Amino acid sequence: MHKKDLKEILVNSILKILLIFIFITNCSYNKNSTFWSNTKKIEKNVEKLPVINLFKAEEAFNTELNSNLKIKFSTNVFSNNSTNNQNHNGRINYSGNLENISRYKFSKIKYFDEFEPEVIFQDDNIIFFNSKGSILKFDSFSKLIWEKSYYSKSEKKLSPLLYMASNKSTLVVVDNISKFYALDINSGELLWSKNHNAGFISEVKIHNDKFFVMDSNNILRCYSLKDGSQIWEFQNVNKLIKSQKKLSIALIKNSIIFNNSTGDINAVDIDSGELIWVTPIASEVSLTEFFLLKMSDLVISNNTVFFSTNQNEFFSINAVSGIINWEQKINSDLRPTIIGNLIFTVTLEGFLIIMNSETGDILRITDLFGKLSDKKSDWNVFTSKKMNPLYLFGNKKKKNEDTNKTKPIFEPVGFIVGIDNIYLTTDHGKLYIINIITGNIESILKIDNEKISRPFVSSNDLFLIKNNSIIKLN
């Protein structure tokens, strides 16, 4: 072969190699290329609809909005049902005068400030427990019907915290020291008792012949109501991350929807425990933030799951598909209330917020804790009320030096929506009575100096739980 031809072939080969190298490097290493890019972790997520953020996080709820807007809706009510498997209180048929107060006292419950108690109502009877795990059943006149304890001396010293659920005949009890058992709800006699390898940290829900509960290893467990034997279990998250708040469970049709300590919302088949969908809502937070994450109870209404977090988020999720309908900037771990197409919630900063449940649009924001001043002249509006409040509490807020924002020195605990008023409790022992239509505070009652539970209603009486008593107002 001629030298010239050989040289030309050699040059052409080199050019081809260079072209191939340029093509590869441009495609493989240029992050703007439409071919390969740098590898990154695949986010565990499901398809989401566009998220609607009506407020920026830094601008959310430091002022009122539409404070003069009057809210009206129909008189339809939902009865207060302690076995409500969808956590949907709705509008409760309650309009008590709150003129009288009485207490049923028991031994002080340890760690009550970290506990979210549930009261079991059976007709006009009430079921709760004391610091040593004894279960108490008494009537509406505070007369003790029976008291039962199924704990050893060593177990009593651990001061167990009990979570309960009931149907017409059976009371299911689980606790934070790894024990679970069932009683005859009428007699209090033990039906069966089991021990587990971890404490329980969630609501308990009963469905037909099964009940469901989460343990501290982030495992949802399904047990037989008849004998306590396990039917199935489900886990899809690291067991090392522990929740700082009671986890929530809600049932709809053939699905169980629940949250875990890392912020995932899961739906599993009620019979098999197989995963239907999962929606992560905290995929970009740090491990420390996971430990600090607190979520409200999951509330299901019209095939939609509603809940909020203390990370300035409120979600509406499709209960069938797990797709996020909308997201709003609301900082709350209180159970919301849904009435028709309205959502009622209260932020940890003390703002009463009313939203449209279909769109997430905010209709009204009322600053509850900033409504009153310490001036006696501002109390005259309350002293003229027929309610004759037990105590009036003024404006108590402090400024956070880091954020330069004003924050209450106390926080809301929970609320219910009655016929005419909203009843809101705080961790400094006050009960706020708030007019639904205007958002104005009608009265503030001093119940105690320490934390009281969210309100419960039965037979037109309002009940609150304290660390050493059940309080009844009528």
Secondary structure, 3 states (H helix, E strand, C coil): CCHHHHHHHHHHHHHHHHHHHHHHHHHHHCCCCCCCCCCCCCCCCCCCCCCCCCCCHHHCCCCCECCCCCCCCCCCCCCCCCCCCCCCCCECCCCCCCCCEEEEECCCCCCHHHCCCCCEEECCEEEEECCCCCEEEECCCCCEEEEECCCCHHHHCCCCCEEEEECCCEEEEEECCCEEEEEECCCCCEEEEEECCCCECECCEEECCEEEEEECCCCEEEEECCCCCEEEEECCCCCCCCCCCCECEEEECCEEEEECCCCEEEEEECCCCCEEEEEECCCCCCHHHHHHCCECCCEEECCEEEEEECCCEEEEEECCCCCEEEEECCECCCCCEEECCEEEEECCCCEEEEEECCCCCEEEEEECCCCCCCCHHHHHHHHCCCCCCCCCCCCCEEEECCCCEEEECCCEEEEEECCCEEEEEECCCEEEEEECCCCCEEEEEECCCCCCCCCEEECCEEEEEECCEEEEEC
